[in-house]
Amino acid sequence: MNNSYFNFTPRELLIIAVAGMGYFVDIYDLLIFSSERVESLQAIGVTANNMKHVVLMLQNYQMAGLIIGGFLFGVLADKFGRVRVLFASILLYSIANIANAFVTDVPAFALARLVAGFGLAAELGIALSWISESLGRSQRTMATMIVSATGLCGGITAAIVSSEFHWQTSYIAGGVMGLLLLIFRISINESKLFNQVKNEDVKRGSLVHLFGNKSQITKFILCVLSGAPAFVFMSIYITLAPEFSSAFNLPEKVSVSNAILVYLIAFTVSDVLCGFLSKVLEKRKIPLLIYAIIQALAVSFFLLIPPDNAADFYLRCIFLGFSVGYWGILITNSLEQFGTNVRATVATTASNLIRGITIPASVIFMLIAKEHGLIIGGMIVGFSLITISMVSIIFLKDRFENDLNFIE
């Protein structure tokens, strides 16, 4: 292994560790809902007949919070700095997740997920902007890979915690982890590039400036659509694992927690491999296109070759998780496309709009599934999003480890 891939100073390692732990808590808090959805919703009186619809509704509230928060916190991070905005977002989502442990009905649950999603929106995009602007160009791919893989371990932790502890304990643990993270973030500094730009007479964090230019808005849309399937696989195929197992007429019960666990383990391993692949090839687009092809194979395997038992079903979840391991490189490629004065806005809004694609995707899926069943609904939504993703990746420019010291 080339040691230069991991040539970080102790200070740089602290930056990566703090960003990684922030994303760890982010993913934990996002996925604890999917992991605990049956136990928590049963506890507040949701019946089995309404479970699927309530789950997708609550998931959409969380995603709506992510989208709204992505725009707001991204703009604030470009205007006032990456670090202080991260502080505010962590405090917000920590309090929201602790409050989620004490909800007693669906409206309160929906409000908690909306606020939590709003706070969680800032974490990944701003953190990757911050470390990319704080480290050298040659360190960017490995640093963002480490942050992304660390964050995905938060999802694995959520699956394990949910299987061992009461649902209220799981939510409280996520909130407490976020509050503890604030202590570690006290010692970190603002990114070097933001400090250079903040006193210049340029428009920072301006949505009008970002979207008022045809070239920039085209790039932005391509960045979002290039990741179209990334979270839909989790929100539909994995979160509805029991429903899909019933559609396959499996004789055994499938656990959502187990499905999430194996999916995220494969996701994490694959994210690391994709980072190395990008570094070795010195390209972004080729790895992204390779993973889009893997996604098509994974969806085909999941939906078109029915499993015989629960173990076979989990194997398909592993393949799906592996297929979305391009996530870290996908977001890194997005932030490399834009200047320092709008970079956090783009990275934050793009990553959350990709997550937010689950809202229209789940609505379309449910409409199709109601008439034609889960399998047909899953096929139409999955293959459509993969096609959109591949076309978008092809039209994006490859800016592997480019110099980020520029403005729009």
KOLKOL-432198 format. One record per residue: x, z, y negated of N, C-alpha, C in turn. Coordinates in pm, whole numbers, plus 32768, in hexadecimal, padded with zeros to 4 digits. Layout:
XZYXZYXZY/...
END
This chain:
805580008079800080008000805880007F83/80337FB27F22807D7FAB7EA4806480297E52/80CC80797E3D80BC80F87DF6808C80E57D66/80A8806D7D2C807F80567CA27FE780577C94/7FA180437D037F0F80477CFE7EDE80D17CD2/7F2981397CF27EFF81C17CD47F6682097C7E/7FA181C17C21800981FA7BCC7FC9823C7B52/7F9382B67B667F4F82FE7AFB7F9C837D7AD7/7F9D839D7A577FD7841B7A2A7F72848C7A46/7FA0850A7A427F42857A7A577ECD857679F4/7EE8855279777E7C854B79147E1884DD7938/7E4C846D79667DF383FF798E7DA384237A0A/7DE0846C7A657D9884997ADC7D2784F87AB6/7D3D854B7A4F7CD385A57A1F7C5E855379E9/7C7C84EA799C7C14849579657BC1845779D6/7C0684227A3C7BC283E37AAE7B6E84497AFA/7BA884C27B0D7B60852A7B587AE185557B0F/7AEA85677A8E7A7585927A407A0985267A42/7A3484A87A2F79D3843A7A347994842F7ABE/79E6843E7B2579B484357BAE795284A37BD0/7970851D7BA67915858D7BC27892857F7B74/789C85457AFC7821852D7AB177C784CB7AFA/780284627B2E77B484007B797783843A7BFE/77D284957C3777A984DC7CB2772485247C9B/771E856F7C2D76A385B97C0D763285597BEC/765384EC7BA775F184867B8475AB84507C01/75F884237C6175BF83E97CDB757784537D2E/75AF84CB7D33756C85387D7A74E0854E7D40/74D885597CBE745785767C7D73F585027C89/742884867C8A73CF84147C9B7396840C7D28/73EA842B7D8A73C184177E15738584937E57/738E85057E157352857C7E5272BA856A7E5A/7281851E7DFF71F285027E0671CE84B67E85/721A844B7EA271FF83FE7F1C721484547F98/727D84A77F96729C84F9800A723485658024/71FE859C7FB871A0860C7FC4710F85E27FAC/70F585637FA8707285357F79700185667FD2/7011856880566FA4859180AD6F878626809E/6FEE867980AB6FDC870A80A36FA88735801A/6FE386FE7FAF6FBC87297F286F2E86FE7F06/6F0886857F2B6E8286557F0A6E1786977F60/6E3786B27FDB6DD986FD802F6DC287887FF5/6E2B87C27FBD6E21884A7F866DC488507F0D/6DB587E07EC46D5B87E17E506CD6879D7E70/6CBC87867EF16C37875A7F1A6C2186C67F2D/6C8986757F2F6C7885E57F456C5F85CC7FDA/6BF685837FF86BD3856980846C2284F480BC/6C2384E7813F6C6E847C81816C3A83F38157/6BB883E681426B7D8365811D6BAB83368094/6BC58395803A6BEE83737FB26C8583767F9E/6CD083A080046D6083B87FF66DAA833D7FC3/6D9682CA80006DE282527FDC6DCB822C7F4A/6D4E82317F1E6D2D82097E966D64826D7E30/6D5C82EF7E4F6D9083557DF36E28834B7DE9/6E6A83327E5B6EFC83257E5B6F2882B37DFF/6EEB823F7E0E6F1381CD7DBB6EF181E47D27/6E81822A7D0D6E5C82497C836EC282A67C43/6EE883107C896F4A836E7C546FD3832C7C43/6FF582D77CA17073828E7C99707482357C1D/700381FA7BFF6FFA81A57B89700481F57B07/6FCD82707B076FDD82C87A92707282E67A7D/70B883037AE9714783207ADF719282A67AAA/717082327ADE71B181B87AB1719181977A1F/711581B379F570F1819E7969714781F6790E/715D8273793871B482CC78ED7242829678E5/7272825C795372F882227955730481AE78F2/729F815A78EF72A480E6789572A281127803/7245816A77E1723B819A775672BC81E3772F/72E9823C778673648287776B73DE822E7764/73E081C377B57451816877B374648128772B/73F780FC76EF740080BF766A742981287602/73E6819B760374018200759C748E823875A6/74B68265761B753982A4762975AA823F761A/759381C2764575F9815C763276158144759F/75AA8137755175B8812474C075FF819C7481/75D6821474A67613828D746D76A782977492/76CA826E750D77568276753877AE821674EA/777781A274C577C58145747477CD817173E2/776981BB73B5776881E9732A77BA82697316/77AB82C9737377E3834F735D784F837873C2/78668328742678CE834A7485789983607512/78EF833F757578C68348760178B583D9762F/7911842F760A791684B6764278A1850C7616/788485127595781A856B7564779085407599/777B84BD75AC76FC848E75E276EF84B37675/775D84AD76BE775A84DA77497736856D7753/776985BE76F87747864D76F576B0866076E9/7674861A768975E586297670759385FC76E8/75BB858F7726756E855A7797757685B87810/75EB85F0782875FB864C789975A386C77888/75A186FE780F754E877377F574BB8754780E/748F86DD77E3740286B777F173DA86A87883/7428865D78D073FE8646795A741086C279B2/746B8719798C747C879679D8740287EF79C9/73D387FD794E735C884E793472E188117978/72D6878C79727263874879AE725E875B7A45/72D187577A8772D287667B1972B587F57B43/72E288557AF572BF88E07B14722988F37B02/71F188B97A98716088C37A817112887F7AF0/714B88147B2B710787CA7B9570ED88227C0F/713E88897C20712E88E27C9270B089387C88/7074893D7C11700389997BFD6F81894F7BDA/6F7C88CB7BF06F0088817BD56E9788A57C3D/6E18889B7C156DAB88BE7C6F6D45884E7C82/6D5787DE7C3A6CFA876E7C4C6D4386EB7C2E/6D01867C7C4A6D4085F87C3A6D6185D87BA8/6D0885F27B466D2D85D57ABA6DAB861E7A8D/6DB9869E7AB46E3186E97A8F6EAC86AF7AD4/6E9B86867B516F0986487B9C6F3385C77B55/6ED185777B2B6EEF84F97AE86F3A85107A65/6F1185767A1A6F558596799D6FE685C079B6/6FFB86107A1D7082863D7A3E70DC85C87A64/70A585697AB270F684F67ADA711084997A63/70B0848E7A0870C2843C799071338473793A/713184F679217197853678CD721F85347912/721F854F7994729E854C79E072DA84C079DC/7287845A79F272B883D179EB72EE83AF7961/72AA83DE78F972D583C8786F73628400785A/737A847B788A73FD84B8787A7468847778D1/74438454794C74A4841979AA74D0838E7980/74848350792774A182C67900752C82B378C6/75618319788775DF830A783C765A830A7895/76528347790876CA836E7951772682FA7977/76F8829E79C9775482397A00778B81DB7996/7735819C79487763813878E777C481717882/77A281E6784B77FA822377E6787B82547827/7871828F789E78E982C178E2794A82507901/791881DF79327971816F795279A9813078D3/795A812C7868798F80FB77E879FF815777B8/79E781D877C37A48823C77967ACD823077E0/7ACA822C78657B48822778B07B8B819E78A2/7B3B813278987B7680AD78887BBF80A27803/7B8B80E7779D7BCA80E477187C3A814B770B/7C4581A5776B7CA9821077647D2481F377B9/7D178199781A7D83817A78767DB880EE785F/7E2980CF78A07E63804A78957E127FE178E0/7E247F6378BB7DDA7EF578F97DEC7EF1798F/7E6A7F0179BD7E867EF67A4C7E4E7F6B7A9D/7E277FD77A587DEF804C7A9C7D5780467AA8/7D187FE87A617C877FEA7A527C3C7FDB7AD6/7C637F7B7B277C187F617BA37C1C7FD97C00/7C9380117C137C9E80847C6E7C5880FF7C36/7C6181137BB37C2181887B767B8A81807B82/7B51810C7B627ABF80FF7B6C7A9181037BFD/7AE580D17C587AC380DA7CE67ABB816B7D12/7B1B81BE7CE87B1C824B7D0C7AA182927CD4/7A8082757C567A0B82B37C18798B828C7C62/797D820D7C80790681DD7CC578F9821A7D50/7967821E7D9A796382567E22794682EC7E1E/798083327DBD796583C17DAF78D383DA7D92/789A83877D3B780D83957D1A77B383817D92/77D2831D7DE2778183027E58778583767EBC/77F283C07EBB77FA84387F107791849F7EE4/776684997E6676FA84F07E38767984D17E80/766184517E9C75EB842C7EE875F1845D7F76/766984547FB2767C848880397662851E803C/769485637FD5767D85F37FCB75E986137FBE/75A185C27F71751085D67F6074C985CC7FE6/74F0856A803774B1855980BA74CE85D18115/75498605810F756D86788163752686F68134/752A870D80B074EA87848078745587868096/7415871280887384870C809E735E872A812E/73B9870D818A739B8728821873B487B9823E/73FA880281E87420888C820973DA88F581B4/73A888CF813E7372893280E272E5890F80B7/72A0897180837219895E804C722288FE7FD6/71B788B17FC071BB884A7F5771D588857ECC/71A188FC7EB271B889397E2F724B895C7E1C/728B898C7E85731989AD7E80736C89307E64/734488BF7E9E738C88417E8B738A88167DF8/731688227DB8730C87FC7D2B735A885D7CD2/735188DD7CED739A89407C9E743089297CAA/745E89097D2374ED88F07D38751E887C7CE1/74CE88137CD874F487A17C8474FF87C77BF2/74A088167BC174A588427B36751C889B7B19/753988F67B7475AA89527B62762E89057B63/763C88A37BBC76B688527BC076CC880C7B3A/766087DA7AFE766C87997A7D769C87F87A11/766588717A0F768E88D379AA772088FB79BC/774C89087A3977D989297A53783488B87A25/7804883C7A31785487C97A07787387CE7972/78198806792478318811789478B088607875/78CC88C478C77943891778B279C188C278C0/79C4886B79277A3A8817793D7A4A87AE78CF/79DB8781789679E2871578347A0F874777AB/7A1787CA779A7A4787FF771A7AD687D276FF/7B2587BF776A7BB487A4775C7BD687107749/7B7286B877407B908629773B7B8685F276AD/7BCD858576967BD3854876127B8684C4760F/7B68849775967B24841875837B7F83A575AD/7B44833275CE7B9482BE75F87BE7828A7583/7C5C825475A77CB9822575407C7E81AF74F0/7C3F815375357C0B80DD74F17B9781007494/7B42815F74BD7AD5818674637B0D81C773E5/7B73821B73F37BAF825B737E7BE981F4731E/7C1A818373547C50811B72FD7BE180D372B0/7B6E80C472F07B01807572B77AA780C5725A/7A9C814972727A368198722D7A44819A7195/7ABC818671647ACF818770D27AD380FB7096/7AC1809670EB7AC0800D70B97A347FE77089/7A2F7F87703079AF7F5A6FF879717EF17054/79427F1F70C979017EC67129787E7F077156/78207EB5718277A17EE971B577B77F1E7242/77997F9F725377AB7FDC72D677238006730E/770D7FE8738D7692801273CE76157FD57392/76207F5D735F75AD7F1B731F756B7EBC7384/74EF7ED973A974A77E827404748A7DFC73C1/74717DFE733D74597D8172F374D67D2A72F8/754A7D6872E475C87D1F72E975E27CE97376/75C37D3B73DC75DB7D147466757F7CA27491/74FD7CB27476749C7C5274A874797BE47443/74B77BE973CE749C7B82736B74F07B06737E/754A7B0973DD75A27A9973F8757F7A5E7481/756379DD74857538799C7502759D79AB7571/761C799C754F768579A675B5768B7A3375EF/76807A98759776887B2275C6760F7B4A761A/75997B2275F175237B48763E75217B0076C4/75577A8676C875617A3E774875BF7A8777A6/76327AB1777176917AFE77C376517B7E77F5/76097BC1779F75CA7C4077C275647C2D7832/75107BC8782574AB7BAF788C74EC7B8D7912/75577B3F790E759E7B1D798975DB7B9979CA/760F7BF5797776477C7279AC75DC7CC379F5/75657CC879BC74F77D1379FA74CA7CCF7A7A/74B07C4E7A7474797C077AE774DF7BF97B59/75607C007B3875C57BF67BA275BC7C6B7C04/75817CDB7BD675737D507C2E74E37D677C5A/74917D007C5474017D0E7C6D73DC7D5A7CEC/741F7D437D5F73F47D887DDA742E7E157DEA/748B7E3C7D9374E07EB17DAE74937F317DCD/742A7F4E7D8273DF7FCA7D9A73587FB47DDB/732E7F367DE372AE7F187E2572B77F367EBB/732B7F1D7EF6733B7F3B7F84731F7FCF7FA0/735780247F49734280B47F5972B180DA7F3E/727980A67ED171F480D27EA7718680A27F03/719A80337F4871337FFE7FA0715680138033/71C17FD7806171E07FDB80F0720380678122/725180B080D2728181348100721E81A280E1/71EC81A68066718B820E8042710D82068097/70E6818E80BE7070817B81137096816881A6/710381A581CD71328199825870C781BE82BF/707E822E82AF7016824E83126FAA81E3831C/6F8481AB82A86F1D814382A96F5080C482ED/6FCD809F82D47004802983167014804183AC/703B80B883D2704880D584626FC280CA84A8/6F5780F184636ED180E1849B6EAC804D84A6/6ED37FFE84426EB77F6F84466F007F2C84B9/6F757F6384DD6FC07F2F854F6F907F6A85D5/6F2D7FC385CD6EF5800586446F5D80548693/6FB58099864A701A80E9868D6FDA816386CE/7008818787466FCE81FB878A6FFF82808752/706B827C870270A682F786CD708F83028636/7090837C86057082839585777107837C8531/7102833584C1717A83198471717C837683F9/71EF83B483DE71FE84118370723283CB82F4/71F083E48282722083AB820472AB83DF81E3/72C1846081F87344849C81DA73B3845B822C/7399844482AB73FD840483007414837382D6/73A8832E82B173B682A48285740A829D8205/73F082F781A8743E82FC812B74CF831E8149/74E3837C81A2756B83AA81C175C1833781F7/759182F1825D75E38286829875F082118237/758781F681EA758A818C818675F881A8811F/75FD822380EE765D8244808476EB825380B7/76FC827E813177838282816B77BB81F48170/7768819681A17794810A81A777A980D2811A/775280F580BE775C80CB803277E280F97FF8/78058177800F788081B07FD778FC816C800F/7901815D80927973811A80D27980808B809E/79108046809579107FBB806979397FB07FD6/791180107F847937800E7EF779CE80147EE6/7A0E80657F397AA1806E7F367ADD7FE97F62/7AA87FAF7FCD7ADD7F3080007ACC7EC17F99/7A5A7EC07F547A437E597EEF7AA57E697E7A/7AC37EE57E557B257EFD7DEC7BAE7EC77E12/7BD97EE27E8D7C597EAD7EBC7C587E157EC1/7BE77DDD7EF07BDC7D4B7EF97BEA7D0C7E6F/7BA87D467E0C7BB17D137D857C407D1D7D50/7C827D8C7D6E7D0B7DA07D3E7D6B7D3F7D80/7D5D7D2B7E017DB67CD07E4A7DA27C407E1D/7D247C167E0E7D067B8D7DE67D197B777D50/7D1D7BE77D047D217BE37C727CAB7B917C3C/7C397BA97C777BBD7B647C537B487BC77C57/7ADE7BA87C0C7A617BF27C1579F77B9F7C5D/79EB7B1E7C3B797C7ACD7C6C79827AB47D02/79F87A9D7D387A017A807DC879D07AF67E1B/79FF7B727E0179C87BE47E4D79317BF47E3B/79007BDF7DC078717BEF7DA678207B897DF6/78507B0D7DFE78097AA77E4B78117AC27EE1/78827AF27F0E788F7B177F9D78287B817FC0/78197BE37F6977BA7C4F7F8577297C1F7F7C/770E7BBD7F2976867B857F2376637B437FA8/76C47B007FE476AD7AC2806776977B2E80D1/76E57B9A80CA76D47C09812876497C468118/76167C4D809D75907C82808775267C2D80CE/75347BAA80C674D47B51810974D67B6A81A0/754C7B7C81D875577B988267751B7C208289/75337C83823275017D0A824D74697D108249/742C7CCD81E773997CCC81DD735E7C818255/739E7C14827E736F7BC982F473737C218370/73DF7C6B838073EE7CC383F373867D3183F1/736D7D69837A730F7DD9836C72807DAE8389/72587D3A835671CB7D13835B71A87CB383CB/72067C5D83F271E67BF28450720A7C1084E0/725C7C7684F5727F7C9E857E72517D2E8591/71D77D4285C1719E7DC985CB71F37E27861F/72097EA285F072567F04863E72067F3786B5/724D7F65871B720B7F9A879371F3802F878B/72448073873B723A810587327272813386AC/727381B7869672A181EE8616733481CE85FD/738681D38666741581B58655742981268625/73DB80C9865C73E2803E862F73B78031859D/7353807D85777322807A84ED738F80AC848E/73D1811A84B2743C814F845D74B180EE8454/74CB80A284BD7534803D84BA75167FD4844E/74997FB0844274707F5083DC747E7F8D8350/7465800F83457479805482C4750C8054829D/75638063830175F3806082E7761C7FD882AF/75EA7F6E82ED760B7EE682C075D97ECF8231/755F7EFE8213752A7EF2818C75827F3C8127/75AB7FB6814A7601800480F276867FC080D9/76C07F888142773F7F41813477327ECB80D5/76BE7E8880D976AB7E0D808C76A67E237FF5/768B7E9D7FC876837EB67F3776FF7F007F04/776C7EF87F5077E87F397F28782D7EF87EB2/77F07E927E77782B7E507E0278087E987D80/77C17F087D86778A7F497D1077F47F6A7CA7/78617FA97CCE78C87FD07C6E79057F577C28/79247EEF7C74795E7E757C3B78F77E2D7BE5/787A7E337C0D780E7DF37BC078077E2C7B32/78087EB17B2677FF7EEF7AA178817EDD7A54/78F37EE37A9979727ECB7A5679767E3E7A1C/79457DDD7A68793F7D537A3878E77D4779BC/787C7D9679B678227D92794378657DC778C6/78AB7E3878D278E87E72785A79607E20782A/799D7DD378857A0C7D7D785D79DE7D04780B/795C7CE9780B79277C7477C679157C8A772F/79127D0B770378E97D2B767979507D817630/794C7D7975AB79A97DC27557798C7E57754B/79ED7EA0751479E67F32750C796E7F6274BB/79447F16745878D87F447401784E7F407443/78417EFA74B477C17EF874FE77D47F127593/784E7F3475BC786D7F3C764B781B7FA87692/7812801E765A77C6808A769A77318068769F/77008027763576747FFC763476597F9D76A7/76B17F3C76B876A07EDA772376AC7F1A77AD/77187F6677C2772F7FA1784676BE8000786E/768A804B780C762180AC782A759A8068783D/7577800E77E374F67FCB77F174F37F6E7869/75607F26788175637EC978F275547F137977/75A27F807987759B7FCA7A05751180047A1D/74CF803079B3744A806B79C473DC800379CE/73EE7F91798F738D7F2579A373967EEE7A31/740F7EEF7A6A741C7EC87AF773CE7F2A7B4D/73DE7FAB7B33738E800E7B7A72FA7FF87B5F/72D97FD67AE2724E7FC67ABB720A7F4D7AF9/72587EF17B30721D7E7F7B7671C47EAF7BE9/71DD7F2B7C16718A7F627C8270F87F707C58/70DC7F7A7BD670517F8A7BA970007F0B7BC6/70247E977B8D6FD77E207BB06FE37DFA7C42/705A7E127C7C706D7DEF7D0970117E3F7D63/70017EC27D476FAB7F157D9B6F187EF27D89/6EF37ECC7D0C6E687EA37CF36E487E227D40/6EA17DC07D356E8E7D427D7D6E8D7D5A7E14/6EEB7DAE7E406EF27DCF7ECF6E6E7E0A7F01/6E387E6A7EB66DBC7EAB7EE16D477E4A7EE2/6D427DF07E816CD67D8E7E7E6CDD7D317EF7/6D557D027F166D667CAA7F896D4E7CF5800B/6D867D6E80136D797DBE808D6CE87DE180AB/6C997DF480436C0B7E1680566BC17DA7809E/6BE87D2B80826BA47CB880BE6BE97C87813D/6C6F7C8D813F6CB87C4C81AC6D137CAA81FB/6D187D2A81D66D697D8982206DF17DA281E2/6E317E10820C6EB17E3981D26F207DD481EC/6F227D9982636F907D3F82876F917CC4822D/6F1E7C84821D6F167C0E81C66F357C348136/6EFE7CA481076F1B7CD180806FAE7CE9806A/6FEE7D2880CC707E7D4280C270D07CC480C1/70A77C61810F70F07BE2811570E87B98808F/70707B8B8059705E7B3F7FDC70AB7B7F7F69/709E7C027F5C70E37C487EEF717A7C457F04/71A87C657F7B72387C6C7F9672807BE87F82/724E7B7F7FC272927AFD7FB972887AC07F2D/721B7ADA7EE7720E7AA87E5E72777AE77E03/72897B6A7E0E72EA7BB07DB973797B887DDB/73977B727E5A741E7B477E80743D7ABF7E46/73DD7A657E4973F079DF7E0F740979E77D79/73B97A377D3473CC7A4B7CA374577A837C87/74817AE27CD875057B207CC775757ABB7CD6/756F7A697D3D75DA7A087D5775E679A37CE4/757679727CB4757879117C4675B479517BC9/758F79CD7BAD75C27A127B3676587A2B7B3E/76897A517BB377187A687BC6776679E77BAC/773379777BDD777678F67BCC778878D47B38/772478F47AE5772A78CE7A57777879317A01/779679A97A3477E67A0879E7787A79E379E9/78C079FE797C795079E7797879987A5879C2/7A077A357A007A5A7A987A447AC37ACA79E2/7ABB7B4A79BE7B197B82795D7B647BF7799A/7B9E7BDF7A0D7BE47C467A587C4E7C8D7A04/7C3C7D1179F47C9D7D6879AF7CCE7D2B792B/7C6E7CF578DD7C927CBB785C7CB17D2A77F7/7CEB7D0277867D067D5E771A7C817D8476D7/7C5F7E0576D57BE07E30769F7BE57E4F7609/7C597E3975CD7C687E58753E7C367DE574E8/7BB07DD274E87B737D6C74937AE67D98746F/7AAD7D5B740A7A277D7D73DE79D17D0073DA/794D7D1573DB78EE7CA573D378C97C8B7341/
END
